[in-house]
Amino acid sequence: MRTNIIKTVLSAAAFGLLSAGAIARGDEDHAAHHAVAHPADDAQALSSKGEVRKVDRESGKLTLRHGPLTNLNMPAMTMVFAVSDPRFLDGLNEGDKVRFTADRKDGKLVVKAIERVD
C-alpha cells in the first residue's frame, strides 16, 4: 500500500515537472492557439446563446439578447457588450443567432469569442 502511494506521488511530481517545462519554454503552438479569441479557436468557450439586436461598428459594441451567462452569474437579458476584437462584428447583423463567450475586463463586459449559428 505504501509503495503504491509513493509511486503515485512520484508520478504526479514528474507530470508537474513536465508541465512546468512546457510553460517555461512558452509552448509556442499552444500559446498561438489562444492568442486571439476567435470562433474557431475554442468551441467549448462559446458557452452562451444569444441574438444580435444591434451592431455598432464605430464604437466596437454589440447589443445581444442572451440567455443566462453562468460565468458572470447573470440571468437572461438584453445588454450592450464591447468586443475584444472589432473583427468579431464583421458579417454580424440584427437578428443573427449566435453563440458567444463574455467576460469582465477592466470593469466592462466584453465578448471574447462569437460565432453565428443557424
Buried (B, 14 or more C-beta within 10 A) or exposed (E): EEEEEEEEEEEEEEEEEEEEEEEEEEEEEEEEEEEEBBBEBBEEBBBBBBBBBEBEEEEBBBBBEBBBBEEEEBEEEEBBBBBBBEEBBEEBEEEBEBBBBBBEEEEEBBBBBBBBEE
